[in-house]
């Protein structure tokens, strides 16, 4: 037999006999690897271990220490779940079952299981895992595959096969009595599946099309080790405890109504937070030379055609008619800012021009995707556009990144950066895209910032840098974005008079830091679990009287604190002081001041800090000075004692 040479991930080469499988290759590399191997990656493509070695390929044996290996296990587990459901609920129709973050789901039709059935399904899955069925890949002709799934009355699989117009052969995978249409790869057997838990049931439409059949989607999480599963479940419980929707109701921050689906309603306490956030950002933008503007919420169709949004984003826009013309609620602020720039002639000496707006935008999202503040239809963007000369691009980008870092550091957020490059269907020439991508990459490289390249995920008009912040329980949220745009200046014919008196095109940098102010508040609510830093807290101090005898003193103290700018409320109810303090703790108010005989006669305040049991005494003037420092320093934690 002919020898077959392959390259390993570390650059070394290895020669095996033709016909050797990757499982045999792993066994030849050591007994531990043979035991741990779950799949193989050849020239970047994941394959089953049972496949024969391909000559010349670069080979990486995957284990459950690799994310790709874990995802192979999760995909196998999706088949195990589908097999269990098919056993327990005969006649079930199978749709699709992809891997998602931390787990997988499978869509079913013609089945009647409920949440109460999840333990039963889990039990059957464990039976399948214990049976350790070999997982066998088969290659069929299109006609054979259609016949196979037609005989099993699996109409969704037949439809998928018909759509594989370019495929002469179809792959299926068998385990025991179960067979599924799949590209693979999979584990060698069902017994290799590790820790998992079914989590929830939801509705879904076939192929994501609301005009098609509604399916039942069963979600699960899956990990290589039980300890990882247990930790993930703990974090899920912690996330429930921190849920901004629940805290929003309890702390009077926000509400939602069926009369405005996906459109948050901010209450008084939520508005305090919103105003503090916006004013904080305004103060920093002002130092960097931004000017704030306001553009209309609704604009004529011709503007959206000119910007390119009509052809690239129309399905997400709310459209109406005004005086017989089509208008749209703005999904972003860019076109309005182009109009502002074009309103007058500009010289090279004026650039860069930096304009910012807290713009109220509307985007149509499917009702099934809406979720509290995190996925909405109406929100406010802290949007800014910087109009600059080509020679100013990199310096402006550095200033923007500095501003983002400064703001995020105030909240204690670490972050990861992603550089997204040209997508399919984008506007503009190859030359301009290459210039834009190089500028962003140069800034990141020169700044020494670690980043990940996300190919093809840029905006249709330019590449972008996205910032993913990490919250207190390790979740990542994409917030800030910086986009470089050579296209809109062309489409809007923006100009400036250059030093040689020639008309030139400016470059536009799109920039948002909070991204969506509404969503950022939701993230902060969960990050701080509703216990906001003192400078941001909607109610900063609560003054509680010991009895009716001290109500006048309590009112005087409230007035004094309010006169220096603090947000203070008063509790004079005829309740015991312990009850009043506990309720202030439930409302996560940073400081509670107790006023009784001792405080009145000694001209001091007794202070209960959120999260602590003891009362501390201090002169009121000293306490006020400490609070002023907390506000000035934007302290993350209260520090007055």
N, C-alpha and C positions, 0 to 999 in steps of 0.2 A: 504493500500500500504506500501511497505517496505521503511524504512528510508535509506537515503544515506549520508554518511559522507565524506566531502572533506577537504583538507588542503589549506589554503590561503597562499599567498606569504610571509606574515609577520609571518608565523608559527602557527597562530591560526587555529582552526577547526570550521567547520560549518556543520550542519545537515539539509538536505532538503528531501522532499518527492521524492521517485524514480519517474522518468519521468519528473522532473523539468528541464527546459532548462537553459542554461547559461544566456540567456537574463532575465529569471525570477529570477535567482540567483542574478544578478546585481541589478535588481529592488528591491529585498529584502535587499540589502546592502545600499540602499539610492537612492533618486530620481535623484540626480545629476549624480551618476555613471550610472544609468539606461539610462539617456539622452546621456551621453558621450561615453558609451561603443560601440566599433566597432567590437570586436572579443574577443576571449579568448585563453589563452595559458595553456594547460593541460600537465603536465609532459614534458614541453619544446616544445610541438607541438601546433601550432596555429590552431584553429578551428572556425567554425561559431558560433555565439551566439545562433542560433536555434537548435544546437545539444543538446542532453540530457546529463545531468550531469553523469560523470563516477565515481563510488564509489572509494574512496581512492586516487584519483588523486590530485596532487598539482596544484592549480588553480590561474591564474593571469588574471584579467579582463584587456583587452587592450583598451586604448583610443588613441586619436590623439596626446596625449603628449608623447606616446611611439613610437619609430622608427618602431617597428613591426606593430603597429596600423596604422601608416601613410602608410606603405608599403601595408597593406591590402587595404587601400583606393586607393592607386595607382594601384593595380592590378584590383580592381573593375573599376577604370577609364579606364584601358586598354580595358575592355569589353565594356564600354560605347563608346569608340572610335571605336571599331570594329563594334558595332551596328550602329553607325552613318554612317560609311563608307558603310556598307552593305545596308543601306536604300538609300543612295545617289547614289550608284553605283551598281545597281543590277547585279548579276552574279559574284560579288567579291568572291574569294576563300580566306578563312582565314587560316593562318599558326599558328604562336605562338605570344604571347604578354607578355613577362616577365617584372618584375620590374627591374629597374636599378637605379644607384645613382641619386637621386633627381627627378626621374620620371619613365617613362616606354616607351616601343615601341611596335608596332604590325607590323607583316609582312603580306603582302597581295599579291595576284596574280590575274590576269585577271581584273585589274582595271586601270583606266586611269586618276587618279587625279594628279594634279601638285601643286606646291607651291601656285599658285593663288587660289587653292580650299581650302586652310587651313581655312580661315575665315568661309567659308560655312560649313565645317566639325565641327568647333568649335561651330557654331550656333546650328547645329543639336545635338551635344553633350549636350549643355545647355537645349535643349528641352527635351531630355531624362532624364536629371537630374531633371528638373522641374516636369516631369511626375511622379517622385518618384515611379518607378516600384518596387514591391517587388522582391528580388533576392532569387530564390528558388533552393535549392540543390536537385538533383534527383540521385538515385542510379539505374543503369541499368545493365543488363547482357551484356556480350561482344557482343552477337548477336544483342541485342536490340540497343546498341550504334552504331554498324556498320550499321544497317538498318537506324537509325535516320539520320546519317551524309551522308550516300549514297543517301538517298532520297533528301537531301539538296545539293547534288553534291559538298560536301566538302571533296575532295580527300586527302588533307593533314591530316585532322582529322582521316579519315579511316586508313591511313598509321600509324599514331601514335597509334591507338587502336590495330592494328595488332602487333605492337612492344611490347605492354604491355602483354608479354607472360605469366607472373606469376599472372596476375590480373583476378580473376573470375568476379569481378564487376567493373563497370566504373562509375565515377561521372561526371555529367554535371550540368551546372547552367543556369537557365532561367531568363530573365528579359523582360517582354513584349513579343514581337514576336521573340526575339533573344535567341538563345541557343548556348552554347559553351562547348567544352570538357575542364574540369578543375578539379584540385584537391582541389582548394579553399585555404584558406577561402576567403569570401567576406563580404562586408558590408550588413546590413539587407535590404537596398534598395538603388536605384540609387540616391535618393535625399540627401544621406549623403555625396556624393562626394563634395569636396571643390574646392579650387583655382587650376586652371590648365592653360596651354598654349601649343599649338602645336608649335614645334620649327623648324623642318626640315624634309626633305625627303632624303633617301639614298637608294642605292642598297644593296642587301644582297642575299646570296645563301641559298637555302633550306638545313637545317641541317649544314650550314657552309661549304658545299662541293661545290667547284667550278665546279664540273662536273654535279651538279644538277641544277634545275630550278632557274632562277634569280627572286627575289621577290622585291617588293617595301616596304621599311621600313619607317614607320612614327613615328617620335620621339615626345615626349611630356615631359614637366616638370609638377610636381604636388606637392602641399603643403597643409598643414592643415589650413593655414591662408593666406589671400591675401597679408598681409604685408610681409610674408616670400617669397611669389612668387615675389612681387615687388623688394625685396632686391636681390633675385637671378637673376632677369633680369638685375638689375643694375650691378651686378658683371659680368654677361655675357658681357655686353657692355664694362665694364672696361677691361675684358680679351681681347676683340677684339682690344681695344685701345693699349693694351700691347703686342699684338701678336708678337712673336719673328720673325715670317716669314716676316711680314710687316716691323718691325724695322730693321731686318737684311738687307733688301733691301735698306731702307732709310739711314741707317748708314754705309752701305758698309761693313757689317760684314760677310755675307755668301750668298750663292745662291744655287739653286737646278737646275738640268737639267734632261730632259726626257732621256738623254743618260746615266744617272747614277741614276736611281730611288732609292730613299731611301738612297742616299749617299751624305751627305752634302759636299759642296765645300766652303772652308774658304778663304775669301778675306783678304787683308792686315790688315784691322782694326780688323777683327775677329782673325787673328793670333796674334796680339798684346795681346788681352785678353787671348787667349789660352796659350801663352808663359808665361804671368804673373801668371796665375793660376798654371800651372805646376811648375814653378820656386818657387812659394810660398810653394807649397806642398813639393817640393824637399828639401827646406831649413829646414823644420820641420822634414822630414823623416831622413835627414842626422844626425840631432841631436840625433835621436832615434836609430841610427846604421843600417839604411837600406843601401843596396848596389843596385845600379841600373843596370839592365841587358837589353838585347834585344834578343828576340827569333824569329825564322822564321815565316813568315805569312802563309806558306803552309807546311804541314807535312804529312808524310806517313800514310795511313789507319791503319797500324798495331799499331801505337802509340795511335790512337783514339779508337781502339779495346781494347788495354791494359787499357786505362783510363776509359772505360765504356761509353764514349760519343757516340761511333758508334751505340750502341744498344739503348741508351736513348735519343740521340739528332740528329740522322742522318738526319731526315727530315728537320732540320733547318740549315744544313751545305751545303756549296757549294763544290761540288766534281768534280775533274778533273783527267785526267791521265797524268802521267809523266813517260816516258820510259816503258810503259806497266803496271805500277802499279797505283793503286788508291791513290790519295792524296786529302786532304781537306784543304780549307782555314780555319784557326783556328777561332772557335767561342768564345774561351776563351784561357787564357794563361797558365792554370794550367799544362798541360802535358809538355810543354817546360821547365817550372821551375822544374818539377820533374827530367828531364834530367840533368839540371844544378846541382842540389843537388847530383845526382848519379855520376856525373863526377869524383868525388874524394872521398876518405875515410874521415869520420868525427869522431871526438872524442866528448864525452859528454862535454868536456871543451869548445868546439866551439859553442855549442848551447846556446841560440837560434841563428839561421841564418836567417836574414831577407833580402829577395830580392824583389825588386820592378821593375815594367816595365810599361811604357806607351805603351801598346800593341794595335796595330791596328787589330781589329777583325771584322769578317763578320758573320752575322746570317740572314738566309732567313726568312723574314716576308712576309705575304700575302700583295699584293699591296693595298688592301682595308684598311689595318690597319696602313699604313704609315702615318706619320703626322709631317712634319717639322723635327726639331731636336729631338722631343719627342719619336718618334718611327721610327727607321732607320734600314738599313741593314748593314751599315758600320760605325764603331765608334771606339774611342780610350778609353780603360779602364785604369784607374789608379790602376792597379792591384798589389797586393803584396802577397807573401806567406812567412809565418813564420814557420820555421822548429824548433820544440822545444821538450824538454823532457816532459813526462807526468806531472812532478812536476812543470813545468814552465807554464802550460796552463793558469791558472787563472791570474797570474801576467802579462802574455803577453796580454791576453784579456783586462785587465784593462788599459794597456798602449794604446792599439788600441782605446778603447772607449774614453780615454782622448784625443787622437790625433783628433778623429772625432769631439768631442765637441769643441776643440780649433779652428779647421778650420771653423766649422759652425758658431761659435760665431762671427767670423770676418765679416760675411755677415749679421749678425743680425737674423739668422734663429733659431726659436724654432723647436723642433722636437718631434716626438713620436716614441716609440720603440716597435717592434713586435718580439716575439720569435717564430720561425717556427719549428715545430717538424717533426718527421719521416713521409715521404710520402709513398704511396703505390708504390711497385715496386722498393724500395730502395736497395742499396747494403749493405752487411755486417750483422753481428750478432746482436741479441737483446742486448747482453751484451755491445758491443761497442757503440751502439746507446744510450743506457741508460746512459753510462758513459759520452758521449759527451753532451747529453741534460742536464744532471746534472751539468756539468762544466759551461755551458752557464748560466743556471738558478742561480747557486751559485754566479757568478760574478755580475749579475744584482741585486740579492737580497742583497748581501753584500754592493753594491754601493748605495743602497737605491734608485735605479732608477725605476720609474714606467714603466711598460711594459704590453703588451697584448699578450696572447698566441694564436698563429694561428696554430691549429692542422693540421698536414699532409701537410704543405706547405714548408717543408725543401727541400734542394737540394737532389739529389738521393744518394749522398755520405756522407751527414752529415746535422745536424741541423744548423740553422743560426739565426742571429739577424739582422733585417732590421731597418734602420732609415728612417722615413718619415718626411721630412722637410716641414714647412709651409711657404708659400710665403706671399707677402705683401697684397694680397687680400683673404687670408685664404685657398687657395688650398693646398692640400697635395701631395708631390712628394716622391716616394721611391727612395733613392739615395744610401747611404752607406749600405754596407752589410758586416757582419763578419760571416764566416762559419768555423765550426770545423770539421776536416776530419781525420778519422782513416782509411778510405778505400784506398785512393790513395797511401799512404805509403805501404800498403799491396800489392796492384796491381803492383806497380813499385819496390817492394822489396827494399825499402829505409832502410838504416841502419846507426847506429852510434855505436862506441865502448863505452860501459858503463864503469863506475868506476870499476866494477868487471871483466873487460876485455871481457864481453859477448856482442854479437851483439844484439842490440835492435832496435825496430821500433820508428822513431820519429813521432810526431803528427804534422799535418799541419793545420795552421790557414790561411784561404783565407780571404783577406781583400781588399775592395775598398771603397774609401771615396766619390769622385765625382760620382763614378759608371761609367757612361759614361761621359767623358769630354765634348763631343759635347752636350749631353742632359743637362748637368749642365750649360753650357753657355746659352742654350735656356731658362732654368729656371731663371738664373740670369738676362737675358735680360728682361724677363717679370716682374721679382721681382722689378727691378730698373726702369722699363719702359724705358730702353735704356739709362738712366742717371746714368752711372756707377760711383762708387766711384773714386776719383782722381787717386789712385794708380793703378786702373784697367782700366781706360778709355783709349781707343785706341789713341785718340788725347787728350792730357791733357790741352794744352794751345794753343790758336790761337792768333797770333799777327796781328793786323789790322792797317794799316797806314791811317791817315786822308786824305792824298793826295800824289801825286807823290813826293812832296818835302821831304817826310819823309820815303821813301822806304829804303834808306840806313840805317837810324836809326833802322827801323823795322828789317832789315836783321841782323844787329849787335845784336839786342836783341834775335832773334831766335838762333843765333850762341851761345850766352852766355847760354841760357837755355838748348840748346841741349848738350853743353859741360859738363853740370853737370847731364845729363842723362834723361832729360824730353823729352816727345814726343810732338813736337811742329810743327804747320804748320803756313803758312804765307798767309795773304790776302792783296794783293796790287792792287786789281782791281780798276778801276776808277768808283767806286760806292760811294754813300753817306755812312758815317760811321754808321748811324742808320740801313741801310739795311744790312751792314756787321755784325753788332751785332746781329740783328734778325736772320740772317742765322746761325750764330754760336750757337744761342739758339736752333734753329730747329735741328741742328746736336748734341745737348746736350753736347757740349764741356764744361768742368767744368769752365774754365777761359778764358775770352777774354781780351787781353791787347790792349789798344788804344794808338797809338803814334802820337802826334801832336806837335805843337809849345810849348805848356805848358810843356809837358812831356820831350821834348828835352832840353829846357832851364833849367828846374828845376831838371833834372836827376831823375825823378820819373816815375812811371807807373800808368796809370788809369786802374782799374781792374773792369770788369763786371763779376760777379759770376753767374753761371747758376741758373735760377729760381728767380733772383732778378732784380729789375729795376734800382737801383742806381749804379753809378760808384764810386769806392773807390780809393783813391790815396795812394801810398806807394813807398818807395825806393825799387829799383829792388833787391838789396842784401837782404833786409828784407823779401821781397816776396819769394825769392828763399829759404831762411831758413825755412819759414813757409811751403812751399811745401815739403821740405825734411822731415819735421816732419810728414806731412800727409802720405807720403809714408812709413816712418818707423813705424808709428802707425797703418797702414792699416785703416785709418779713413773711416767710412761709409759715412760721409757727408763732403763736403768741408768746411773748417773753416777759411780760410784766408780772411781778410776784409781790 
